[in-house]
Structure formats: C-alpha cells, structure tokens
Amino acid sequence: MGQTDYATGPDVEWCHGAVHDVSRTFSITVDRLEEPMSRYICVGYLICRIADTIEDAGHVDPAVQTELLAEYERVLRGEARPEAFVAAVDPWIPDDGGDDWAVVARTPRVLRAFRTFDEDARTAVGDPVRELVAGLRTFTDRYADEGGLRLQTVDELEEYCWYAAGTVGTLVTQLLTPGTAPGRTEQLRANARSFALLLQLVNVAKDVRRDYVEENNVYLPAEWLADAGVTVDDLTDPENADAVANVVLRVVDRAESYLDGAQRYLEAVPEHRGNTLSAWAIPYLLAVGTLRELRGRPADVIREGNVKVSRAEVHAVIQEFEKRQVSGEDVGTLRDEIAAGPLHE
C-alpha cells in the first residue's frame, strides 16, 4: 500500500473526525492544512492529547496517573504494546468520559495512523511526544501527595508549559523545517518556544476555574496567589474573584511577553508540504483576542469561568484568511486590530 493509500485509510480518517471532537482550536488548524501536513499534525496532536487526558483526570489518583503515563511512554518507545496500555487505563475510563477518553480507548488506532508517516516525520513527531509524556509524568509524580498539580513558582509554571506545549511547538517546527531556507529555519527554531508558551499561558489564564473544579489542578503559581492573599482552597470563592483576577493578569502579562516572538515565528512559517500560514496564524490571533478579553474582565475567570472570544469573532478571523491572501507581515496588522477590539465589530 502506498503513501497516498495510507493518507486516506480508515485509521487516519478516524483521527480526523476525532480531532474535531476534542479540540476546536486544533480542528481549525487541521482544516487549514493539506496533505501530508494535515495528517502529521492531526495524528501528532491526538498522540499528545492521550497523555494530556491522563494528566488532566481529576478522578485518577496522581500515583496512578504516573503509572499510566509511564506505561504510555513504554508504548511510544516500542517497549510495550498499545493494547497493554489500554488494558491498564480501561478501569479509569469514566462511563460518561466523552470524546477525550474515546481517543484514549482507541490508542492502538491512533498509533496505527502514526505508523503511516514516513521515517523522518515519525522522528519529528516521536521525539518531542516522548519528551511531553515524560515531562507530564514528572509533574504528576512531583505532586502525587497533593491529589493534583499545585504549581509553586512562575519558573515551574513555565517548566510545565514547556512540557505541555513547548514540546508540541518543537514537533510542529521539526515538521516544517525540511526544505525550508536556512534563515527561515533559524527564525522558526528561535521563536518556536514563544509561539507555544503564548498559547499555553492563555489556556492557563482562561481555564483557572475549570482546571480546579474538574481536574483538581492549579497552574497559577502559589507564590503569586500568596501575594494576592488567596489560598488554593479558596481559589474559586466568588469573594476572591478580584484577588484572583490580579494573578490572572500576571499570567496575561507573561503571555503577552511572548507575542512578538510568536509573531516572528509566523513570519517565518513556510507554505509547502501542505502547510499554510493560516493554520497557525488563526490560533495566534484568537489568543490575542482572548488576552484582550482576559485583560478587560479577569475576575470573570472565577465568576463565570467562560472568558473567551465569541463565535462571531472566531468566524471573522477565519473569514479574513478566506477572502484574501494574508502574509506574515499582515498578521501584525490584524494583531493590532484584534487587540483593540473584536474583529467583527
């Protein structure tokens, strides 16, 4: 069977459907890509998502999370069969686990799709994925006695963000660089961390309530919470919303410090092998809009837990790329417009 046959095989097709179920942002990215990059990013993301689902599982004891991640790591190194991992994780899959756990239960299918990659693409994806899994395992083990993650310092927050997203940035960059001019390759590698950490810090800032209530994880640094006079146990108390808002704004500040580097990353993104600028620029611009919303109403992260850009703005950003040819330089102009106010308004 040739590569074209693999690209349209049932396992790959299933992965394309699954990524739409588990991530609005990454489904936008995958939809904007063509083969082979569409397949690489779709399947690579799901491989990462399996580990992330284990790490986010608030109903699973951290010691068990660590064991499951170690077993998954063995699978990724070729030292264990995917079916053994599924057997180990099966008792922990909730009856109403939803789409994320459906992907975990079908780990063998995702990895069969991964095996359709050529050797270079398998290396580009496999190495950072294994680093991601090992890093998340380090964190679940570190906080095994706490019942969930309780990050202490801003340096630890960025360490976590590196494992959760920086490794994914490396994955994407390694897929983009073959055939790219040396100057562009250097610019991509120099700014990949900024691009990835920007997106992850936005997630940390907007999902404080959900991360604590649903996953028993607190990514806001304890040192910053202490400065605001808030304890973890009182994190979601509405009376503390304004105090927590000050911590959220510190995370927003940190995220915004990566905007320029992330923009430089986009300015170097090549459009070959099925890659497109819009696949990565749209998530970037939606992050800019989310930062605008967070800065305008940070206390709503606790009061409402639903600070994000509207569907109308998401549509407007996507339409911007569909109605004209947007260049890397144009992204900066759109960034300024979105930072000032919703694009559709």
C-alpha positions in Angstrom: 0.0 0.0 0.0 1.4 3.4 -1.0 1.6 6.6 1.0 -1.5 8.0 -0.8 -3.5 5.0 0.3 -2.3 5.4 3.9 -3.3 9.0 3.8 -6.9 8.1 3.1 -7.0 4.9 5.2 -9.7 4.3 7.9 -7.4 4.9 10.9 -6.3 8.3 9.5 -9.9 9.2 8.6 -11.0 8.3 12.2 -8.3 10.6 13.6 -9.5 13.5 11.5 -13.0 13.0 12.9 -11.7 12.7 16.5 -9.6 15.9 16.4 -12.8 17.8 15.6 -14.5 16.3 18.6 -11.7 17.1 21.2 -10.3 20.5 20.2 -12.0 23.5 18.5 -8.6 25.2 18.0 -6.7 22.3 16.6 -9.6 21.3 14.3 -9.3 24.8 12.8 -5.6 24.2 12.3 -6.0 20.8 10.7 -8.8 22.0 8.4 -6.4 24.7 7.1 -3.7 22.2 6.2 -3.3 19.9 3.3 -1.5 16.5 2.9 0.8 15.4 4.3 1.0 18.1 7.0 -2.7 17.7 7.8 -2.2 14.1 8.7 1.0 14.7 10.6 -0.5 17.5 12.8 -3.8 15.7 13.3 -2.3 12.4 14.4 0.5 14.0 16.3 -1.9 16.1 18.3 -4.0 13.1 19.2 -0.9 11.2 20.5 -0.2 14.2 22.7 -3.9 14.5 23.8 -3.9 11.0 25.1 -1.2 11.9 27.6 -2.9 15.2 28.4 -6.2 13.4 29.2 -4.4 11.2 31.7 -2.7 14.2 33.3 -6.0 16.1 33.5 -8.0 13.2 35.0 -9.2 14.6 38.4 -10.8 11.3 39.3 -7.5 9.4 38.9 -5.0 9.4 41.8 -1.8 11.1 40.8 0.3 8.0 41.6 -1.9 6.0 39.2 -1.6 8.8 36.6 2.2 8.5 36.9 2.0 4.7 36.3 -0.3 5.1 33.3 1.9 7.8 31.8 5.0 5.5 32.3 3.1 2.7 30.5 2.2 5.0 27.7 5.8 6.1 27.5 6.9 2.5 27.1 4.4 2.1 24.3 5.9 5.1 22.5 9.4 3.7 22.9 8.3 0.4 21.4 8.8 -1.5 24.6 5.1 -2.3 25.2 2.0 -2.9 23.1 -0.7 -0.3 22.8 -3.3 -2.9 23.9 -1.4 -3.3 27.2 -1.8 0.5 27.9 -5.5 0.4 27.0 -6.0 -2.6 29.4 -4.2 -0.6 32.2 -6.2 2.6 31.6 -9.6 0.9 31.0 -10.7 0.8 34.7 -10.3 4.5 34.9 -12.3 5.5 31.8 -15.5 7.1 33.0 -18.8 5.9 31.7 -19.5 9.4 30.5 -15.9 10.1 29.6 -16.7 11.8 26.4 -14.6 12.4 23.3 -11.2 12.7 25.1 -11.5 9.3 26.7 -12.8 7.8 23.5 -9.4 8.8 22.0 -7.6 7.2 24.9 -9.5 4.0 24.5 -8.5 3.9 20.8 -4.8 4.4 21.3 -3.9 1.5 19.1 -5.8 3.1 16.2 -4.1 6.4 16.7 -0.7 4.7 16.7 -1.6 2.7 13.6 -2.2 6.1 11.9 1.1 7.3 13.2 2.9 4.4 11.5 1.7 5.7 8.1 4.2 8.5 8.5 7.5 8.4 6.6 10.6 7.8 8.8 11.6 11.5 9.0 8.1 12.5 10.1 7.9 9.7 12.7 11.2 11.1 14.2 10.0 14.7 14.0 6.8 13.8 16.0 8.1 10.9 18.1 11.0 12.6 19.9 9.0 15.6 21.3 6.0 13.5 22.1 8.1 11.2 24.3 9.5 14.4 26.0 6.0 15.6 26.6 4.9 12.4 28.2 8.0 12.1 30.4 7.5 15.8 31.5 3.9 15.3 32.4 4.8 12.2 34.3 7.4 14.2 36.3 4.7 16.6 37.4 2.1 14.0 38.4 4.8 12.3 40.4 6.0 15.5 41.9 2.5 16.3 43.3 1.4 12.7 44.0 0.7 13.6 47.6 -1.4 16.7 46.8 -4.1 15.0 44.8 -3.5 17.3 41.9 -0.9 19.7 40.5 -0.1 22.7 42.7 2.5 24.8 40.9 4.6 26.8 43.2 6.6 29.4 41.2 6.4 31.1 37.8 9.5 29.2 36.8 7.7 26.0 37.5 4.7 27.2 35.5 6.9 27.8 32.5 8.5 24.4 33.0 5.0 22.8 32.9 4.1 24.9 29.8 7.2 23.7 28.1 6.3 20.1 28.6 2.6 20.6 27.8 3.1 22.9 24.7 6.7 23.7 24.0 7.3 20.1 23.0 4.4 20.4 20.6 6.0 23.5 19.2 9.1 21.5 18.6 7.1 18.9 16.9 5.5 21.4 14.6 8.8 23.1 13.8 10.6 19.9 13.0 7.8 19.0 10.6 8.1 22.5 8.9 11.8 22.8 8.5 12.7 20.2 5.9 13.1 22.1 2.6 13.0 25.5 4.3 15.7 28.0 3.7 18.4 28.1 6.5 17.5 31.7 7.5 13.8 30.8 8.0 14.7 27.6 9.7 16.8 29.5 12.2 14.0 32.0 12.8 11.5 29.2 13.4 13.7 27.4 15.9 14.5 30.6 17.7 10.8 31.5 18.2 9.1 28.2 18.5 9.1 28.3 22.3 7.5 31.8 22.3 4.7 30.6 20.0 3.9 27.5 22.1 4.2 29.2 25.5 1.9 32.0 24.4 -0.9 29.6 23.6 -0.4 27.5 26.7 -0.3 30.5 29.1 -3.6 31.8 27.5 -5.1 28.4 28.4 -3.8 28.6 31.9 -5.3 32.1 32.4 -8.7 31.5 31.0 -9.3 28.0 32.5 -8.5 28.6 36.1 -11.9 27.6 37.4 -12.4 24.6 35.2 -8.8 23.3 35.9 -9.5 23.4 39.6 -13.1 22.2 39.7 -12.9 19.5 37.0 -9.3 18.4 37.3 -8.1 19.4 40.7 -5.1 21.2 39.2 -3.9 24.7 40.0 -1.5 26.1 37.5 -1.5 29.7 38.9 1.8 29.9 40.8 1.3 29.6 44.6 3.8 32.5 45.1 1.5 34.8 43.1 -1.6 33.5 44.9 0.1 34.2 48.2 0.9 37.8 47.0 -2.8 38.2 46.4 -3.8 36.7 49.8 -5.6 33.7 48.3 -5.2 30.1 49.3 -5.8 27.1 46.9 -8.8 26.0 49.0 -10.5 29.4 48.4 -9.5 29.8 44.8 -13.0 29.6 43.3 -14.8 31.5 46.1 -16.6 34.4 44.3 -15.5 36.7 47.1 -11.9 36.1 46.0 -12.6 36.8 42.3 -11.0 40.3 42.3 -7.9 39.0 44.1 -7.5 36.0 41.8 -8.0 38.5 38.9 -4.7 40.1 39.8 -3.0 36.8 39.5 -4.7 36.1 36.2 -3.4 39.5 34.9 0.1 38.5 35.9 -0.3 35.4 33.7 -1.7 37.6 30.9 1.4 39.8 31.2 3.6 36.8 30.9 1.7 35.5 27.9 1.9 38.9 26.2 5.7 38.9 26.6 5.7 36.1 24.0 3.5 37.8 21.4 6.4 39.4 19.5 8.4 36.1 19.4 5.3 34.2 18.3 4.7 36.8 15.5 8.3 36.3 14.3 7.6 32.6 14.2 4.6 33.2 12.0 6.6 35.5 9.7 9.0 32.6 9.0 6.4 29.8 8.5 6.9 28.1 5.1 4.0 27.2 2.9 5.0 23.9 1.5 4.3 20.1 2.1 0.7 21.0 2.7 1.4 23.7 5.3 -0.3 27.1 5.3 0.2 30.3 7.3 -3.5 30.5 8.3 -3.3 27.2 10.1 -1.0 28.8 12.7 -1.9 32.5 12.4 -5.6 31.9 13.3 -4.8 30.3 16.7 -2.4 33.1 17.3 -4.9 35.8 16.6 -7.6 34.1 18.6 -5.1 34.0 21.5 -4.6 37.8 21.0 -8.4 38.2 21.3 -8.6 36.0 24.4 -5.9 38.1 26.0 -7.9 41.2 25.3 -11.0 39.7 26.9 -9.0 38.5 29.9 -7.4 41.9 30.5 -10.9 43.5 30.3 -12.6 41.1 32.7 -10.2 38.9 34.6 -12.5 38.4 37.5 -14.9 36.6 35.2 -12.4 33.7 35.1 -13.7 32.9 38.6 -17.2 34.3 38.5 -18.2 32.8 35.1 -15.3 30.6 34.1 -16.0 31.4 30.4 -13.7 34.1 29.2 -13.1 33.6 25.5 -13.7 35.3 22.2 -17.1 35.0 20.7 -18.1 32.6 17.9 -18.7 35.7 15.7 -15.1 36.8 16.2 -13.8 33.3 15.5 -15.7 33.3 12.3 -14.5 36.8 11.4 -10.8 35.8 11.9 -11.3 32.7 9.7 -13.1 34.7 7.0 -10.2 37.2 6.9 -7.9 34.4 5.6 -10.6 33.1 3.2 -11.3 36.4 1.5 -7.7 37.4 0.8 -4.1 36.3 0.8 -2.8 37.2 4.2 1.0 37.4 4.5 3.2 37.1 7.6 3.5 40.9 7.7 -0.3 41.3 7.6 -0.6 39.2 10.8 0.9 42.1 12.8 -1.8 44.5 11.5 -4.5 42.0 12.4 -2.9 41.6 15.8 -3.2 45.3 16.5 -6.8 45.4 15.3 -7.9 42.5 17.4 -6.0 43.7 20.5 -8.0 47.0 20.2 -11.4 45.3 19.9 -13.3 42.3 18.4 -12.5 42.0 14.7 -16.2 41.6 13.6 -17.1 44.9 15.3 
